[in-house]
Each structure stands twice: as structure tokens, then as C-alpha cells.
Amino acid sequence: MTIAKYLRLSDADGDLNRGGKDESNSIVNQRNLLDSFIQQKEDFSNAAVLEFCDDGWSGKNFERPAVTEMLSQVKQGKIQCIIVKDLSRFGRDYLTVGNYISSVFPFLGVRFIAVNDGLDSARPGDVDSLDTSFKALLYDLYSRDLSRKVKSAKRLRAKRGDFVAPFAPYGYQKDPQNHSRLIIDPPAAETVRRIFRLIANGHSAVQIAKLLNSESIPTPMLYKRAAGCSRSRWPSVREDNFWTGHSVAKILRDERYLGMNIYLKRERDIVGSTHTVKVCQENRIKVAHAHKGIVTQDEFDRAQAALRDFKEHSPYTEKQPLARKVRCGECGHILTRSNGKEKYYYCQTHRMLDGTGCIEVHILEKELLAAILDSLRAQAAAAVDMGKLYEEQHKNQQNSKASQLQNQAALKEKEGQLNREAKDLYERFALGEISREEYLSEKETVSAQRAAIQKQIWEIDAALNKTSQQSENPALAVFQKYADVQELTPEILSDILQEVRVYTGGRLEIVWKYGDLAKSSKVF
């Protein structure tokens, strides 16, 4: 058995970053509680234990990195039990939490334990109890109320000119004496000034990016990591993250370098969701002279004039079927989709970074979709074949289960008979019909027989429980419904496709969310 310990703390509740800590006290306390619980359970004595931790993530959001990885391993059958401190650690979305506990986990044969709530899905009635449902609803309502209060408080502070974002922009750092104020970070600020000078002197954003890369100037992300910040919410697929024309343009268009605080560029459209929507200019909170500027208004205006011909190009839009799912297999970056009549995907890394093998990474969209469709059909065919095997196994299990239940019923009848014999034996001893020695001797014989029968009953219970937990691979049902698919849609790709990696020479690697049933993820 493999157990998953899941730990979570949100920014609103946490004490992270107080005194420069990398991990909050609450996370440490949760870990200690779960470790102690596991050590005290005899049925967990030989279990492997994995830990998944989301420190600084809202419980309303189920796209947290650690919970996503944990649920992925659950779907692959790698985890058989999940343990949390309480329901709110797993999530504060009443509907989602309820669906996982009452439907998804039982279907996958996964045991769920919330220690402080006294919930154990292995106990009959725990999952469907009113108390469990009520607690989940309370956590949901509490989270919504807390979110509204936090958002309202941040708006008031932002209007005062306080800096309320979790991280300072590149070129600044939070004032150690007052984290609501920004002060200039000299080394990074000099890079910002240089970028503004270069654009004013006629360099393009791409040329500036290539120059910074050639001089090994750390990107904002790498600079932040070097300063000791390990809590990036936007991890790069590469450790050697590099400058791009877009990252340069982003700095050049950032009004915060004028000394302005800006709040609400984007906001979540639903409480707890990771999806954000752009906030129109008039609804943003802007406070001028909130901190010392790195560049002057004249330098900023000249940069905007130079950037007029630089188009901010998002490699994908939500309407495109492969939005943000196609990556370069050589460098790991998301491929750009061409805007021409015949659509194709290509990697731009070689334009900013010398010595990469990405120059030959490109593929026509129609060829890519055809390869994905062929692979999906292979997955669906494999799922159909495996489903037939599971069906046969299920029939055999049902026959075995019926036989075991018959044996168990006979054993329970025998147990009842022995209980009656023990009672009669005591009555005979109490009436003086047998001596104490005869009573103790016969009692020991009956007790031994009863213990042996109880052990057999327990073993049958354990076997039946194990059989009930060995459910069909959830990937089968997902792939089987696409057995007759003729065309890929954004909905289908969103449902099952994790990503596609394109390598030099046109080699593809297709990664499915539910694993590779057909063992054919690589297409040459």
C-alpha cells in the first residue's frame, strides 16, 4: 500500500516568510500530526508514504501543483490511501471535495482519512454522514467569506499606495522595515535602466534579449531564485531560464518603473479559481509616486514609441485546439503558432539564445493533429481490449465472491453455535453440574475454536474488501468513449491530452493525462 500525506496552507492563513522561513509552522504541525497518526496505525506499518505539500495555495483552487500531482498518481493507481489533517486541507470547495470523497475515491478504490474530523472512508457510513457534508459546506462558506474580506482589505491598502502583491517587481525589493513599500534593488535596477537605454538607442526587444543572454545576465526569475526565493508560482520548464523579446517588452511597458503602484491588472473571475480576466484600465487602482522611480517619464515615453512596431504575441488563444499544449522537446518552451494561411508550430528560442537545437523544431498543425488522432485511436482500441479482460476478471471475482460469502455465512453460523456452547457451559458450571477444572478446560477448547473461526471470518472480510477496491482502471472509461472519434475538438484535447513535445526532425512525444495504454506515445 502507498499512502499520500497531503499538507496545505493558504497565504491568508499562513506565517510563511516571517523571519525568512521557507516553510510555515502550520505545515510542520500538519506533517507531525499525520506522521504520528500513521505510526500509530498497525495496518499502515508496512506502507510506503509519499508527501505532497501546497504551501501558500487557496483551498478553493484545485489546480494546486501538489494536489494535481497527487491526484494524477491516484488515477494511475499508484496511491491507495490519502490522509489529511482535516477536510479543509484537501479543499474548501464543497462540491468538488464532496465529489472526490463520495464518488471519485470510492470508484478508484482509494481510502480517504481526515484525522481531526474523524473521517475514514473505510468505515461504513462515514462518507455519507450528515456531519461530514456539513463540515465541508462550512469550510466552503468560510473560504468564500475570508476571500472577500482579504480582497476588500487589499483594495483599501492599494488605494493608500501600499504595495500589496506577494513579490516585488524586478528592479525593486520590499522595504525590510515596511513590506508595504518598495525600495530600489541596485543590481537589478541597473539592468532595467540599461534595457531602457538600449531600446532608446535603436535596439529591438529581441536584440536586447539576445544581448542579455550572451552576457549571462540573470532573468528576473533566476535573479529571484539566486536571492533565495524558492516559492515561485510560475516555475520554468528550464533551469536555465533565458530572456525573450516578450520579457524585455514587459519590462519596458511596466509603469511601476515610473514609481507608480498598480493593483488589479487581472483578477479571478470566480472565488478560488486560477482563471483570471483582464481588468480594464479605468477599474485598475493606480497610485503615482508610491515609490522611487527607476526611469524618468521621458525615458519611458521614448521606450513606448520604440515599441510601437513590437507586437505582443501570445502563442495561443483559448479557442485554439492545442492552446499551450505544444512544447519544444529540445528546450521545453511552448511553441509559437504561425498566423499565416497554413498554420504551423515553431520554436523561437534560437532567436534569443545561441547554441540551441531548436532551429529545426517546427511542424504543420494538420500533421500534428493527425498524429494525435492516430495515437488517440490506438489508445481507445487498447482501452476496449483491456475492458474486455477486466469484464472477464470481474465475472470471476463475482463467482469467487459468492463462494466466499457462502463460506462466511457458514462460519458465522458455527460461531453462533460456539457462543451458545460457551453460554451453556457457564450455566452448567454455575449450577454445579461440572467442576471448575472441567469448566476451564472445555472453555479453553471452545475459545480456541471460536478464535480460529473469527480469524477465518476476518480473512474473508479482508479478501472481499480488497476485491471491492480493485476497480477498473479509470483511464479505460475515458479512452473507450473515443473509440469512434473522427475529429479532435478543443473539448476532447482538454479532457485527455497533457502535452505534445516536438523534437528536431519531426519526432513527437504525446503525453496523455491518464497514461499510455497502447504504449505508443512516441511517434517517429
C-alpha positions in Angstrom: 0.0 0.0 0.0 1.1 3.5 -0.7 -0.1 6.4 1.5 -0.2 10.0 0.4 0.1 12.7 3.1 -1.3 15.9 1.9 -0.5 19.3 3.5 -1.8 22.7 2.6 -1.8 26.2 3.9 -3.1 29.4 2.1 -1.4 32.8 2.1 -4.3 34.2 4.1 -3.8 31.7 6.9 -0.1 31.3 6.8 3.0 32.6 8.6 5.4 31.9 5.7 8.1 34.5 5.0 8.0 35.7 8.6 11.7 35.8 9.6 12.7 34.4 6.2 11.2 30.9 6.7 11.0 28.6 3.8 8.1 26.6 5.3 5.3 27.7 7.6 4.8 26.4 11.1 1.3 25.1 10.2 2.8 22.9 7.5 5.3 21.5 10.0 2.5 20.9 12.6 0.4 19.1 9.9 3.3 16.9 9.0 3.9 16.0 12.6 0.3 15.2 13.2 0.0 12.9 10.1 3.3 11.2 10.8 2.1 10.4 14.4 -1.2 9.1 13.1 0.4 6.8 10.6 2.9 5.4 13.1 0.0 4.5 15.5 -2.0 2.6 12.8 -0.9 -1.1 12.6 -2.4 -1.5 9.2 0.0 1.2 7.9 3.1 -0.4 9.3 4.5 -1.7 6.0 3.1 1.1 3.8 5.2 3.4 1.6 4.5 7.1 2.5 4.6 10.0 0.0 4.2 13.6 0.9 2.5 16.3 -1.2 2.6 19.9 0.1 1.0 23.1 -1.3 2.2 26.0 0.9 0.6 29.2 0.1 -2.3 28.0 -2.1 -6.1 28.6 -1.7 -8.3 25.6 -0.9 -10.8 26.9 -3.4 -8.3 26.2 -6.2 -8.0 22.6 -7.2 -5.2 23.3 -9.7 -2.6 23.4 -6.9 0.7 21.8 -8.0 1.0 19.2 -5.3 -2.7 18.2 -5.3 -2.6 17.9 -9.1 0.4 15.6 -8.9 -1.1 13.6 -6.1 -4.4 13.1 -8.0 -2.5 12.2 -11.1 -0.8 9.4 -9.2 -4.1 8.4 -7.8 -5.6 8.0 -11.3 -2.6 5.9 -12.3 -3.2 3.5 -9.4 0.0 4.5 -7.6 -1.7 5.7 -4.4 -4.2 3.7 -2.3 -4.8 6.0 0.7 -4.9 9.8 1.2 -4.5 11.3 4.7 -5.1 15.0 5.6 -5.3 16.9 8.8 -9.0 17.9 8.1 -11.3 18.3 5.1 -10.3 22.0 4.7 -6.7 21.0 4.0 -7.8 18.9 1.0 -10.0 21.7 -0.2 -12.6 24.4 0.7 -14.9 23.9 -2.4 -17.9 22.0 -1.0 -19.0 20.5 -4.3 -15.5 19.4 -5.5 -14.5 17.9 -2.1 -17.8 16.1 -1.9 -17.4 14.7 -5.4 -13.9 13.3 -4.7 -14.8 11.8 -1.3 -18.2 10.3 -2.3 -17.6 9.4 -5.9 -14.1 9.6 -7.3 -12.1 8.0 -4.5 -14.5 5.1 -3.9 -14.6 4.4 -7.7 -10.8 4.3 -7.7 -10.6 2.2 -4.5 -8.8 4.9 -2.6 -9.2 5.3 1.1 -9.5 8.9 2.4 -8.8 9.9 6.0 -9.3 13.4 7.6 -7.7 12.9 11.0 -9.2 15.8 13.1 -12.6 15.4 11.5 -12.7 11.7 12.4 -13.4 10.8 8.8 -12.3 7.4 7.4 -13.9 6.3 4.2 -13.1 2.7 5.1 -15.7 2.9 7.9 -19.3 2.3 6.7 -21.4 5.4 6.7 -18.5 7.9 7.2 -18.6 9.3 3.7 -22.3 9.8 3.5 -22.7 11.2 7.1 -24.5 14.5 7.6 -21.7 15.7 9.8 -19.1 15.3 7.1 -21.2 17.1 4.5 -22.0 19.9 6.9 -18.3 20.4 7.7 -17.4 20.6 4.0 -20.1 23.2 3.5 -18.9 25.3 6.4 -15.4 25.2 5.1 -16.7 26.3 1.7 -18.7 29.2 3.1 -15.8 30.2 5.4 -13.4 30.3 2.5 -15.7 32.5 0.4 -16.2 34.9 3.3 -12.4 35.0 4.0 -11.6 35.6 0.3 -14.0 38.6 0.1 -12.6 40.1 3.3 -9.0 39.7 2.1 -9.8 41.2 -1.3 -11.6 44.2 0.3 -8.7 44.8 2.7 -6.1 44.7 -0.2 -8.1 47.2 -2.2 -8.2 49.7 0.6 -4.4 49.3 1.2 -3.7 49.6 -2.6 -5.7 52.9 -2.7 -3.5 54.2 0.1 -0.4 53.5 -2.0 0.7 50.3 -0.2 2.3 47.6 -2.3 0.1 44.5 -1.7 1.4 42.0 -4.3 3.3 38.9 -2.9 6.5 39.7 -4.8 8.3 42.9 -5.7 8.8 43.6 -9.4 12.2 43.1 -10.9 14.4 46.1 -10.0 12.8 46.5 -6.6 12.6 44.8 -3.3 10.3 45.1 -0.3 11.5 47.5 2.4 12.7 45.3 5.3 11.2 47.9 7.7 7.8 48.1 5.9 6.8 45.4 3.4 4.1 47.6 2.0 6.7 49.9 0.5 9.2 49.2 -2.4 12.8 50.3 -2.4 15.2 50.0 -5.4 17.3 46.9 -5.7 20.5 48.4 -7.3 21.9 45.5 -9.3 18.5 44.6 -11.0 17.6 48.3 -11.3 20.7 48.9 -13.3 19.7 46.1 -15.8 16.3 47.8 -16.1 17.9 51.2 -16.9 20.2 49.5 -19.4 17.2 47.9 -21.2 15.5 51.4 -21.5 18.8 52.9 -22.8 19.2 50.1 -25.4 15.7 50.5 -26.7 16.2 54.3 -27.0 19.4 53.7 -28.9 17.6 51.7 -31.6 17.9 48.1 -30.4 14.8 45.9 -30.8 13.4 43.9 -27.9 14.6 40.6 -29.5 18.1 42.1 -29.9 18.2 43.3 -26.3 17.1 39.8 -25.2 19.9 38.2 -27.2 22.5 40.6 -25.8 21.5 40.0 -22.2 21.6 36.2 -22.8 25.1 36.5 -24.4 26.3 38.3 -21.3 24.6 35.7 -19.0 22.6 38.4 -17.3 20.1 36.5 -15.0 16.4 36.8 -15.9 14.0 38.1 -13.3 13.1 34.6 -12.3 16.7 33.4 -12.0 17.6 36.6 -10.1 14.8 35.9 -7.7 15.9 32.3 -7.1 19.5 33.5 -6.5 18.2 35.9 -3.9 16.8 32.9 -2.0 13.2 32.9 -3.1 12.1 29.3 -3.7 8.3 29.9 -3.8 7.8 30.8 -7.5 4.2 30.1 -8.6 5.3 30.3 -12.2 8.0 27.6 -12.5 10.0 27.5 -15.7 10.3 24.2 -17.6 14.1 25.0 -17.8 16.5 25.7 -15.0 18.5 27.9 -17.4 15.6 30.3 -18.0 16.5 33.0 -20.5 15.5 36.4 -21.8 13.0 36.7 -24.6 11.7 39.6 -26.6 8.5 39.4 -24.7 10.1 39.5 -21.3 12.1 42.6 -22.4 8.9 44.3 -23.7 7.1 43.5 -20.5 9.7 45.5 -18.5 9.6 48.4 -21.0 5.8 48.7 -20.7 5.7 48.4 -16.9 4.6 51.8 -15.4 5.8 50.7 -12.0 9.3 51.7 -13.1 8.0 55.3 -13.0 7.3 55.0 -9.3 3.6 54.0 -9.7 1.8 51.3 -7.8 -0.7 49.3 -9.9 -3.2 46.9 -8.5 -5.9 44.8 -10.2 -4.4 44.3 -13.7 -6.1 41.0 -13.6 -8.5 39.3 -11.1 -10.0 35.9 -10.6 -13.5 35.6 -12.2 -14.6 33.1 -9.6 -13.5 32.7 -5.9 -10.8 30.1 -5.7 -10.4 29.7 -9.4 -7.0 30.1 -11.1 -8.6 31.6 -14.2 -8.2 35.4 -14.3 -9.7 38.0 -16.5 -8.1 41.3 -17.6 -9.3 44.4 -15.7 -10.0 47.4 -17.9 -7.7 50.4 -17.3 -10.4 52.6 -15.6 -11.0 49.9 -13.0 -7.4 49.4 -12.0 -6.0 51.1 -8.9 -3.1 53.3 -9.7 -1.2 55.5 -7.3 1.6 57.7 -8.6 4.8 58.5 -6.6 4.2 55.5 -4.4 7.9 54.7 -4.5 11.1 56.0 -6.2 11.1 55.5 -10.0 13.9 53.7 -11.8 13.4 55.6 -15.1 12.1 59.1 -15.9 8.8 59.8 -17.7 10.8 60.9 -20.8 12.8 57.6 -20.9 9.5 55.7 -20.5 7.8 57.6 -23.3 10.7 57.1 -25.7 10.5 53.3 -25.0 6.8 53.2 -25.8 7.4 55.0 -29.1 10.2 52.4 -30.0 7.8 49.5 -29.1 5.0 50.6 -31.4 6.1 48.0 -34.0 6.6 45.3 -31.5 3.5 43.1 -31.4 2.8 41.3 -28.1 2.1 37.9 -29.5 0.5 35.3 -27.3 1.5 31.9 -28.7 -2.0 30.5 -28.2 -5.6 31.6 -27.5 -8.2 29.7 -25.7 -10.1 29.0 -28.9 -7.2 27.1 -30.5 -7.4 23.3 -30.0 -3.8 22.9 -28.8 -3.7 26.0 -26.6 -0.5 25.8 -24.5 -0.1 22.1 -25.1 2.7 22.0 -27.7 6.2 22.3 -26.4 9.7 22.2 -27.9 11.2 18.8 -26.9 14.7 20.4 -27.1 14.3 23.5 -24.8 10.9 22.9 -23.2 9.3 26.2 -24.2 5.8 26.4 -25.6 5.8 26.6 -29.4 4.5 29.6 -31.3 1.6 29.1 -33.7 2.0 30.9 -37.1 -0.5 33.5 -38.2 -0.3 32.5 -41.9 -2.8 30.7 -44.1 -1.3 27.3 -43.4 -0.8 27.0 -39.6 2.3 25.5 -38.2 4.1 25.5 -34.8 7.8 26.5 -34.4 10.2 27.3 -31.6 11.6 30.9 -31.3 14.3 30.1 -28.7 17.1 30.1 -31.2 16.4 33.8 -31.9 17.3 34.7 -28.4 19.8 32.1 -27.4 22.8 30.8 -29.4 23.7 27.2 -29.5 20.3 25.6 -29.1 19.0 22.8 -31.3 15.6 24.4 -31.7 16.1 25.9 -35.2 14.7 22.8 -36.8 11.8 22.4 -34.4 8.6 23.0 -36.5 5.6 21.1 -37.6 2.4 21.7 -39.6 -0.7 21.9 -37.4 -2.6 19.4 -39.7 0.2 16.9 -39.4 0.3 17.3 -35.6 -3.4 16.9 -35.2 -3.4 13.8 -37.5 -0.6 12.2 -35.3 -2.6 12.9 -32.1 -5.8 11.5 -33.6 -4.0 8.3 -34.7 -2.5 7.9 -31.2 -5.9 8.5 -29.6 -7.4 5.8 -31.7 -4.7 3.4 -30.7 -5.3 4.3 -27.0 -9.1 3.8 -27.5 -8.5 0.4 -29.1 -6.2 -0.7 -26.3 -8.8 0.5 -23.8 -11.6 -1.6 -25.4 -9.4 -4.7 -25.4 -8.4 -4.1 -21.8 -12.0 -3.5 -20.9 -12.9 -7.0 -22.1 -10.2 -8.5 -19.9 -11.5 -6.5 -16.9 -15.0 -7.7 -17.6 -13.9 -11.4 -17.6 -11.9 -10.8 -14.4 -15.0 -9.1 -12.8 -17.1 -12.2 -13.6 -14.5 -14.5 -12.0 -14.4 -12.2 -9.0 -18.2 -12.2 -8.6 -18.2 -16.0 -8.7 -15.4 -16.1 -6.1 -17.2 -13.5 -4.0 -20.4 -15.6 -3.9 -18.4 -18.7 -2.8 -16.6 -16.6 -0.1 -19.9 -15.2 1.2 -21.3 -18.7 1.5 -18.3 -19.9 3.4 -18.5 -16.8 5.6 -22.2 -17.4 6.4 -21.4 -21.0 7.4 -18.6 -19.8 9.7 -20.8 -17.2 11.3 -23.4 -19.9 12.0 -20.7 -22.0 13.6 -19.5 -19.0 15.6 -23.0 -18.5 16.9 -23.2 -22.2 17.8 -19.9 -21.9 19.8 -21.2 -18.8 21.6 -24.3 -20.8 22.7 -22.0 -23.6 23.8 -19.9 -21.2 25.9 -23.1 -19.8 27.5 -24.4 -23.3 28.2 -21.0 -24.3 29.6 -21.1 -21.4 32.1 -24.6 -22.2 33.2 -23.6 -25.8 33.9 -20.7 -24.6 35.9 -22.9 -22.2 37.9 -25.4 -24.9 38.6 -22.6 -27.2 39.9 -23.1 -29.8 37.2 -19.4 -29.7 36.3 -16.2 -28.9 38.3 -14.1 -25.7 37.9 -11.4 -27.7 36.2 -13.8 -29.2 33.7 -15.3 -25.8 33.0 -11.9 -24.1 32.4 -10.7 -27.0 30.2 -13.9 -27.0 28.0 -14.0 -23.2 27.9 -10.4 -23.1 26.6 -11.4 -25.6 23.8 -14.4 -23.6 22.8 -12.5 -20.3 22.9 -9.8 -21.7 20.7 -12.3 -22.9 18.2 -14.1 -19.6 18.2 -10.9 -17.6 17.8 -10.0 -19.8 14.8 -13.4 -19.2 13.2 -13.2 -15.5 13.8 -9.8 -15.3 12.1 -11.3 -17.1 9.1 -14.2 -14.7 9.0 -11.8 -11.7 9.2 -9.6 -13.1 6.4 -12.7 -13.5 4.2 -13.7 -9.9 5.0 -10.3 -8.6 4.1 -10.3 -10.6 0.8 -13.8 -9.2 -0.1 -12.7 -5.7 0.8 -9.5 -6.0 -1.3 -11.6 -7.3 -4.3 -14.0 -4.3 -4.0 -11.1 -1.9 -4.1 -9.6 -3.4 -7.2 -11.7 -1.3 -9.5 -11.2 -0.9 -13.3 -8.5 1.4 -14.5 -10.3 4.8 -14.8 -8.3 5.5 -18.0 -10.3 2.8 -19.7 -13.6 4.6 -19.5 -12.1 7.9 -20.6 -10.4 6.4 -23.7 -13.2 4.0 -24.6 -15.6 6.8 -25.3 -13.3 8.0 -28.1 -13.2 4.6 -29.9 -15.1 6.1 -32.9 -13.6 9.6 -32.8 -13.3 11.2 -36.2 -12.1 14.7 -35.4 -10.3 16.3 -32.5 -12.1 19.2 -30.7 -10.7 21.5 -28.0 -13.0 19.7 -25.5 -11.5 16.3 -26.3 -8.0 17.6 -26.1 -8.7 19.4 -22.9 -10.1 16.2 -21.4 -7.3 13.8 -22.2 -4.2 15.5 -23.6 -1.4 16.6 -21.2 1.0 18.0 -23.8 2.9 17.2 -27.1 6.6 17.5 -27.3 8.1 18.3 -30.8 11.8 17.4 -31.4 14.2 18.1 -34.2 13.4 16.1 -37.2 9.7 16.0 -36.5 9.7 13.4 -33.8 6.8 13.7 -31.4 6.1 12.6 -27.9 2.4 12.6 -26.9 1.7 12.7 -23.2 -1.8 11.7 -22.1 -3.3 12.7 -18.8 -4.3 9.1 -18.0 -1.2 7.3 -19.1 -0.2 5.4 -22.2 -2.4 2.3 -22.5 -1.2 1.5 -26.0 2.5 2.1 -25.3 2.6 4.3 -28.4 3.2 7.8 -27.0 6.3 8.3 -29.3 5.6 8.8 -33.0 8.6 9.0 -35.4 
